[in-house]
Amino acid sequence: MRRMLCTSILCAIGVLALISTGWASPPKFLRIYCIDVEGGQSTLIVDPRGESMLVDTGWAGFNGRDANRILAATAAAGIKRIDYLVITHYHRDHVGGVEQLAARIKIGTFVDHGPNMEDSDSTREGYATYLRVSAHSKRFVMKPGGHLPFRGMSVQFLTAAGDEITASLPGAGQPNPYCASEPQAVTDPGENARSLGMLITYGKFRFIDLGDLTKQKEIQLVCPNNLIGTADLYLVTHHGYDLSNSRAIVDALHPRVAIMDNGPHKGDAPAAWQIVHDSPGLEDLWQLHYGMDAGADHNVADQFIANLGDKDDAANYIEVTAATDGTFTVINSRNNYEKVYAK
């Protein structure tokens, strides 16, 4: 049988129509779920290949509340295992839920900054539990500049165990004009200052998560020169406490959108909220909770807040889907309000 070649304009149009109705590859997105763990952190990131990374596990106790909420996010993302669990530091609101979570879902590799150095009974307990849970699994101790071997996104660590990158990232390294007016920060000897901080990139999309890094270490990343560059999405550091979120780093990052993982009575300090809110170029600030203690002047409009009440039974999350061109969408699971941020 002689084959017919598609040479006419009408034939070409027909081929394009077939592509538009299902033959073309579906668009591929990076997905981020900011999970409500009541003022702790738990952030699930899934790349277009289905590879996953969970940053922190929230609190222990509460009848497995935070593990349940994380599992609800994994179900929404369509994954059945966590490839990498990153523990930014060993405070209870970040590592506390690790035992309950590991009992219910497979974790491939544990990632941390190394030994606990904080003189605190609760932190020593959290670290001991973490060591017990991860004892028979793969474990990476990360250093600044290190990467995780994802194929569908890039995960680079900027800070670890109190150290930070010393060479600027590609395209960064410019003098930071916000350093001159930044007050000198006090030294923090605890686990917050030892947080793993990371840059996640997917094409042109850039997402910054610095755990609970405090001001002195933030400033070292961006002063006198900004070693990181800018970000499309900024997870507000340390739940929005003013021990973190120095103007020198927030303004230098120049985020387009920020998400604050605060609780109803945790984080959302007015001074830090104001710095993030006023950051040059910021299009929107989203919050996991209405900050009950911050007052109306230091909370965003209701449509940008996932949980409005003072109880912990709602568990609404904030979802982000990002494309390689830098365009991304933020969705509030409480009201299905979504907003697209075009590049």
N, C-alpha and C positions, 0 to 999 in steps of 0.2 A: 504494500500500500504506500502511495506517495504521501509524504508528510506535507502538511500545509504550513507555510511560514506566515507569521503575523507581521505583515508589512503595511497594511492600510492604517489610516488614522483611526477609523472606527474600531479596528481590532485592538489597537493600542489602548484606546479608551476603555474597551472591555476588560483588558488585563488590569488596568488601574482600578476599575470598579471591583474586580474580584479581590484585589489586594486590600481595598478599603473595607470590604465586607468580611474579612477574616483570614486572608492568606498572609497578611503582613504580621511580623512578629509583634506581640503586644509590648507596650512601653514597659521599661524596667525601672524600678524605683528602689531607693534605700528607704527603709522604714524605721522609725524611731518611736518608741512608746515610753512616755514619761509616766511611770506607774505611781499611784498614790499610796505611799507607805507612811502617811501621817507625819510628815516632817523629816523623814529619813531620805535615803536615796535608793532608787532602783530604776534603772533605765535599760530597756531592751532595744538592741539595734540588730536589724536583720538585713543583710545585703541581698542583691538581686539573685544570687546563686542559692539563697536559702541558708547561708552560713550565719551563725548568730553569736552575739556577745551580750552578756548581761553585766551591767556595771552596778555592783552592790546588791544587797538582799534585804534591806530594811531591817526591821526589828524582830527579835525573838518573841515567843509567847503569843498572847491574844488568840489562843486556839488556832494557831497557824494562819492568822489573818493575812500577813504579808506574803507568805508562800502561796496562798490561794489567789491573791491578786496578781502575782507574777505568773502563775499558771494560766490565769484567765488571759493575760497578755500573750503568752506563748500560743494559746489556742487561737486567739484572734489573728496572730501572725502565721498560723499554720505550721508551726514547728513542734517537734516532739523531743528535742534535746537542746541543751545549751552547749555550744561548742567551746566557748571561753567564758569563764566567770572571772571578771576583774573586780578585785576588792581594793578600793582606793585607799582605805586605812581601816584601823581595827576598832573604831568606836561602835557602840551598840546599834546605832541607827543606820549603820552601813554594812556591818558584818553579822549582826545579830541573828538574822533569819537563815544563815547558811545551812545549819543542820536540818531544819525543817524542810528547806527547799531540796537539798541533796537527797533526802529520803523519798522524794516524789518525782524527780525528773533526773535523767542522766546528764551529768556534767562532764565534758570532755577534758578540759584543761583549766586548772586554777592559776590565776595571775595575781601577783601582789608585789609590794615594794621590799619585801624582806622582813626581818625580825621587828617585833614591837619594841620600842624604846621608851614608852611612856610609863611613868610611875603612877599607875592607877589600877586598883583591883578590878574594876569592870573592864578595862581595856585588856589587862592580862587574861581575864576570863574569856573575852571574845577571841583573842589570838589563840588561846589554847584550844578552844572549840574548833576554830578554823583549821588548825594543824591536825587535829584528830580527824576531821571530815575529809581533808585533802590528802591524808597520809598515803593512800594507796592509789592515787591518781597522778596524772602528769601535772607538773607545777612549774611555772615560769616565774622567776624573780626578775622584774624589769628594771632597766636603767634608763636614764634620760637619753633620748635618741633611738631607743629600741622600737621595733615594730612587731606586730602580730601577723602571722602569715595568711591573711585573708586574700582571696582571689577577686572578690567582688567589691572591695572597698579598701582604703588604706587606714590603718590605725597606728599612729606614731605617738610615743610617750614623750612628754615635755618635761615632766617632773617626776621624781621618785626618791623616797627616803631622805628628803631635805635637799636634794641636788636638783639642778635644772640644766637644760641644754645650754651650751656656751656659744655655739655657732648659730647664726640666723638661718631660718628656713628659706628655701628658694623664694625670691621675690620680696623677702622681708629684710630687716636690718637698718631701716631708716631711723634717724634721731627721733625721739619721742618728745614732742613739745609739752606734753602734760606732766613730765617728770619734775620740772622746776618748781611747781606749786604743790607737789605732793609732800605732806608731812612725813617725817621719818617714822617708820613703823617699829614697834617693839619686837623683840625676838620671841618666837613661840617655840618652846622646847617640846611640845606635845605632838600627837599623831596627826592633827590637822595639817601642820606644816610639812609632814612627810607624805602627804597625799600623792597618789598617782594622778597626774593630769595628762590629758590626751587630746590630740587633734584627730578627728575622723573626717576623711575626705572621700567624696564620691564624684568624680569628674571635677567640676568647678565648685561644687557644694562643700562648705567647710563648717564643721561643728566642733565647738570647744567645750570640754567638760574637765574642770580642774578639781573635782571632788570638794573638799573643805579647805583648800589651800588658803593660808592666811596672808596678810598684807605684805609682810617683808619678802616672802617668797614670790608673791605676785609681782612685786616691783622689780625684783631681780630679773624676771623674764622680759621686762619691757623697758628698763631704764639702764643706761641712758638711751640705748637703742631698742626698738621693738623687734625682738627676735622671732616673733610668731607671725606677724602680719594681721590681717583682718579676718572676721568670721561672719558667715551668714547667720548662724544660729549659735547662741550663747546660753548654756545652762548656768543660770545665775549661781555663782559659787557660794557654798556653805549655806544654802537655803535662804539666802538673802540677809545674812547677818552682816553687821558693819565691822566685824573683825576681819572681814574679807571685802572684796569688791571696791578696791581702791580706784579712784578716778583715773589714775595713771594707766591701769590695765583696761578698765572698761571702755574708756574713750579711745584708747589705742586700738583695741580690737574692733571698734566701730561696728558692732553687730547690727544686722538688719532686724533681727527678731531675738527676743530673750524669753526664756521660760524659767520661772522660779518654782522650785520643788519645795515649797514651804508647807507647813501645817497650819491649822487654825490658830494655834498658840505657839508656833515655832517658826523662827525666821521672820522674813518680811519686816526687818528693822527699817523705820522711816528713812534714816540717813542713807542706807544702802539702796533702798527702793528708789529714792530720789536720784541718786547717781545713775542707776541703770535707766530709769525713766527718761532722764535728760540727756542721755548719751547721744552725741551727734550722729544723725543718720538712722537712729532707731525708728522703725516703723511701728512696732507693737511690742508690748510686754504682756505675756500670758502668765497665769498663776494656777498652781494645782489647788490652792485653797484661798478663800477669802481670809485675810489676816485679821482676826477678831480684835487683836490688841493694837493694830496699826492705825485704825481710824479710816474714815471714808476717803480722806485726802491721800492716803497711801495704799490704796487698792485700785485696780483697774476696773473698767466697766464689766458688768456681770457676764456678758457674752464671752469674755476672755478668761473666765475663772471656771475651773472644772468642778469644784465643790464649794458650795456657798454656805453650808451649815456648820454647826459646831460639833457634830457627831461624826463618828468614823465609819458609818454604815453605807455611804454612797459609793465610794471607791471609783469615781470617774477618773479617766486618764486623759492625757493630751497626746495625740498622735501626729507625727510629722512624716510626710512622704516627700522625697527629694529626687529630682532628676539630674542627669549628668550636666545639663547646661546651667545648673545653679538655681533653677526655679524650684520652689517647694511650697507645700500646702500644710497648714496647721489646722487640726480638727479637734474640737472640744467634744468628748464623748457624752457629756451631760446633755447638751442641747443640739448636737450635730452641727453647730455653727462651724463653718470652715472659711478660711481665707487663703487665697493664693498670692504668693510673693514672687512675681515674675522677675527674671534676671534683667 
